[in-house]
């Protein structure tokens, strides 16, 4: 019985999204999250919900958008769609799913700057991308 010595090494895709484009998409999605927070909060308050319920509802819906936005159709949050990017599984090239979207975005609020430092290394992946096994590519 012979043991295979083939080593699977990471090969960076040729169509990775640029750093500036990725940062722009992050800003757009952050602004949309704040907009959702404001609109849901104002709407819930206008509907006469108790103040505690307004806060929980607004924060919950805004957080849901932020955490799961990359699992929207074609692996594109609104910011990524506007800037021509999408998130795909690094092994299968399938669109980002709900679990991957959650994993790649949960790190951002807690490790924002540290998370982004990793993007400057060889694979150009944030910590969140490493956790979710995703890459951000230019759309076709």
C-alpha positions in Angstrom: 0.0 0.0 0.0 1.5 3.3 -1.1 0.8 6.6 0.7 0.0 9.5 -1.5 2.3 12.5 -1.2 0.1 14.9 -3.0 -0.3 18.0 -1.0 -3.3 20.2 -1.4 -2.2 23.8 -1.3 -4.3 26.9 -1.4 -4.4 28.5 -4.8 -5.6 32.1 -4.8 -8.3 32.6 -7.4 -7.4 35.0 -10.2 -10.6 37.0 -9.8 -10.4 38.1 -6.2 -12.1 41.4 -5.4 -9.7 44.3 -4.7 -9.1 45.7 -1.2 -10.7 49.1 -1.9 -13.8 47.5 -3.4 -14.1 45.2 -0.4 -13.8 48.1 2.0 -16.4 50.0 0.1 -18.8 47.1 0.2 -18.2 46.8 3.9 -19.0 50.5 4.4 -22.2 50.3 2.2 -23.4 47.3 4.2 -22.7 49.0 7.5 -24.6 52.1 6.4 -27.5 49.9 5.3 -27.4 48.2 8.7 -27.7 51.6 10.4 -30.5 52.6 8.0 -32.4 49.4 8.8 -31.9 50.0 12.5 -33.3 53.5 12.2 -36.2 52.6 10.0 -37.3 49.6 12.0 -36.9 51.5 15.2 -39.0 54.5 13.9 -41.6 52.2 12.5 -42.0 50.1 15.7 -42.1 53.3 17.7 -44.8 54.7 15.4 -46.8 51.5 15.8 -46.9 52.1 19.5 -44.7 49.2 20.6 -43.1 49.5 24.1 -39.7 51.2 24.1 -37.9 47.9 25.1 -39.6 46.0 22.3 -38.6 48.8 19.8 -34.9 48.5 20.7 -34.9 44.7 20.6 -36.7 44.5 17.3 -34.6 47.2 15.6 -31.3 45.7 16.8 -32.4 42.2 16.0 -33.4 43.0 12.4 -30.4 45.1 11.7 -28.0 42.4 13.1 -29.8 39.8 11.0 -29.2 41.8 7.9 -25.5 42.3 8.8 -24.8 38.7 9.7 -26.7 37.0 6.9 -26.5 39.5 4.1 -23.8 37.6 2.2 -26.2 34.7 1.8 -28.5 36.8 -0.3 -29.0 35.6 -3.9 -25.6 35.1 -5.7 -23.7 35.5 -2.5 -24.1 39.2 -2.7 -25.1 41.7 0.0 -26.4 45.0 -1.3 -22.9 46.5 -1.0 -21.3 43.7 -2.9 -24.0 43.7 -5.6 -23.5 47.5 -6.1 -19.7 47.1 -6.3 -19.7 43.9 -8.4 -18.5 41.3 -5.9 -19.8 38.1 -4.5 -18.9 35.7 -1.7 -18.3 32.0 -2.7 -17.1 28.9 -1.0 -13.3 28.7 -1.6 -13.4 25.0 -2.4 -16.7 24.6 -4.4 -17.2 28.1 -5.8 -20.9 27.8 -4.7 -22.6 30.9 -3.4 -22.1 31.7 0.3 -24.8 30.0 2.5 -26.4 31.2 5.7 -23.9 29.5 8.0 -20.9 30.8 6.1 -22.4 34.3 6.0 -22.8 34.2 9.8 -19.3 32.9 10.4 -17.6 35.4 8.2 -19.5 38.4 9.6 -19.7 37.5 13.3 -16.0 38.4 13.7 -16.3 42.0 12.3 -18.0 43.7 15.3 -15.5 42.2 17.7 -12.2 42.0 15.8 -12.8 44.7 13.1 -9.2 46.1 12.7 -7.5 42.8 13.5 -9.8 41.0 11.2 -9.0 43.3 8.3 -5.2 43.1 8.9 -5.3 39.5 7.6 -6.6 40.7 4.2 -3.1 42.1 3.4 -1.5 38.6 3.5 -1.1 36.1 0.6 -4.6 34.7 0.5 -6.3 38.1 0.9 -8.8 36.7 3.3 -10.1 38.2 6.5 -10.4 36.0 9.7 -14.1 35.7 8.9 -13.3 34.3 5.5 -10.9 31.8 7.0 -13.5 30.7 9.5 -16.2 30.3 6.8 -13.9 29.0 4.0 -15.0 31.8 1.7 -13.4 34.2 -0.7 -14.7 37.4 -2.2 -14.5 37.5 -6.0 -15.4 40.0 -8.7 -18.8 39.2 -10.2 -19.1 38.1 -13.8 
